[in-house]
Amino acid sequence: MKARIIVHQRKAEGEELPVELIKEANELNVVLSERENYSFEPQPEPFTLSQMKQWYSRDIKISSNGVLNVKENMLRTQTFMTASMKSLIGKPAYIDKLISCKVLTPEARKLADPTYDEL
């Protein structure tokens, strides 16, 4: 912002403008457009916010009742499934053994390609 003011002042006085000063003044548009177009994407975590708050308190209490809410269970399951599938990428021997045991379906053979990235 300061550079833009200096540029306008020098133009009004008829002075020459250094190229570096003009570049610095034009950076404001880039910064403002980046700020306008910024979109927040929440990070996938297997924990809800309330569960995370529990770990940040000074007196940590771990509940032993084993009952989690439905959303928490779904997030955990999704994370475990994605991690287990990613661990099989590029390992055709493991995939074939799991298919023969009927743990995976034959469609899982596409994971054997080391460049597979659709998870």
C-alpha positions as CSV (number, residue, x, y, z in Angstrom):
1,M,0.0,0.0,0.0
2,K,2.8,2.3,0.9
3,A,4.5,1.7,-2.5
4,R,1.2,2.6,-4.3
5,I,1.0,5.9,-2.4
6,I,4.7,6.7,-3.3
7,V,4.0,5.9,-7.0
8,H,1.0,8.2,-7.1
9,Q,2.9,11.0,-5.3
10,R,5.8,10.8,-7.7
11,K,3.5,10.7,-10.8
12,A,1.8,13.9,-9.5
13,E,5.2,15.6,-9.0
14,G,6.4,14.4,-12.5
15,E,9.3,12.4,-11.1
16,E,10.6,9.2,-12.7
17,L,9.4,5.9,-11.3
18,P,11.9,3.1,-10.6
19,V,10.9,-0.3,-12.0
20,E,11.2,-2.0,-8.6
21,L,8.8,0.5,-7.0
22,I,6.2,-0.1,-9.7
23,K,6.6,-3.9,-9.3
24,E,6.2,-3.6,-5.5
25,A,3.1,-1.4,-6.0
26,N,1.5,-3.9,-8.4
27,E,2.0,-6.8,-5.9
28,L,-0.8,-5.4,-3.8
29,N,-3.3,-6.5,-6.5
30,V,-1.9,-10.0,-6.4
31,V,-2.1,-10.2,-2.6
32,L,-5.6,-8.9,-2.5
33,S,-6.8,-11.3,-5.2
34,E,-5.2,-14.3,-3.4
35,R,-6.9,-13.2,-0.2
36,E,-10.3,-12.9,-2.0
37,N,-9.9,-16.3,-3.7
38,Y,-8.7,-18.2,-0.7
39,S,-10.8,-21.1,0.3
40,F,-10.4,-23.0,3.5
41,E,-10.3,-26.8,3.1
42,P,-10.7,-28.6,6.4
43,Q,-8.0,-31.2,7.1
44,P,-9.3,-34.7,7.4
45,E,-8.8,-35.9,10.9
46,P,-10.2,-38.9,12.6
47,F,-11.4,-36.8,15.5
48,T,-14.2,-34.4,16.1
49,L,-13.4,-31.1,17.6
50,S,-14.8,-32.0,21.0
51,Q,-12.4,-35.1,21.1
52,M,-9.4,-32.9,20.2
53,K,-10.3,-30.4,22.9
54,Q,-10.2,-33.2,25.4
55,W,-6.5,-33.8,24.6
56,Y,-5.6,-30.1,24.9
57,S,-6.9,-29.6,28.4
58,R,-4.6,-29.6,31.4
59,D,-6.4,-32.4,33.1
60,I,-6.6,-35.1,30.5
61,K,-9.2,-37.7,31.1
62,I,-9.5,-40.7,28.8
63,S,-13.0,-42.1,28.9
64,S,-13.0,-45.9,29.2
65,N,-16.7,-46.4,28.3
66,G,-15.8,-47.2,24.7
67,V,-18.9,-45.5,23.3
68,L,-18.1,-43.0,20.6
69,N,-20.6,-41.0,18.7
70,V,-21.6,-42.1,15.2
71,K,-19.7,-39.4,13.3
72,E,-16.5,-40.3,15.3
73,N,-16.9,-44.0,14.4
74,M,-17.4,-43.2,10.7
75,L,-14.4,-40.9,10.6
76,R,-12.2,-43.6,12.2
77,T,-13.5,-46.3,9.9
78,Q,-12.9,-44.1,6.8
79,T,-9.3,-43.3,8.0
80,F,-8.5,-46.9,8.7
81,M,-9.9,-48.1,5.3
82,T,-8.1,-45.5,3.4
83,A,-4.8,-46.2,5.2
84,S,-5.1,-49.9,4.7
85,M,-5.9,-49.5,0.9
86,K,-3.0,-47.1,0.5
87,S,-0.6,-49.5,2.1
88,L,-1.4,-52.1,-0.6
89,I,-0.6,-49.8,-3.5
90,G,2.2,-51.4,-5.6
91,K,2.1,-54.7,-3.8
92,P,0.5,-57.2,-6.2
93,A,1.6,-60.3,-4.1
94,Y,-0.3,-59.1,-1.1
95,I,-3.3,-58.1,-3.1
96,D,-3.5,-61.5,-4.8
97,K,-3.4,-63.3,-1.4
98,L,-6.1,-61.1,0.0
99,I,-8.3,-61.7,-3.1
100,S,-7.8,-65.4,-2.8
101,C,-8.9,-65.2,0.8
102,K,-12.0,-63.2,-0.3
103,V,-10.9,-60.3,1.9
104,L,-10.7,-58.1,-1.3
105,T,-12.7,-58.3,-4.5
106,P,-10.9,-58.8,-7.9
107,E,-11.4,-55.1,-8.6
108,A,-8.6,-54.4,-6.0
109,R,-6.0,-55.5,-8.6
110,K,-5.9,-51.9,-9.8
111,L,-4.0,-51.1,-6.5
112,A,-1.1,-53.2,-7.8
113,D,-0.1,-50.2,-10.1
114,P,2.4,-48.1,-8.1
115,T,1.1,-44.9,-9.7
116,Y,-2.5,-45.5,-8.5
117,D,-3.8,-42.4,-6.8
118,E,-7.6,-42.5,-6.6
119,L,-8.0,-43.0,-2.8
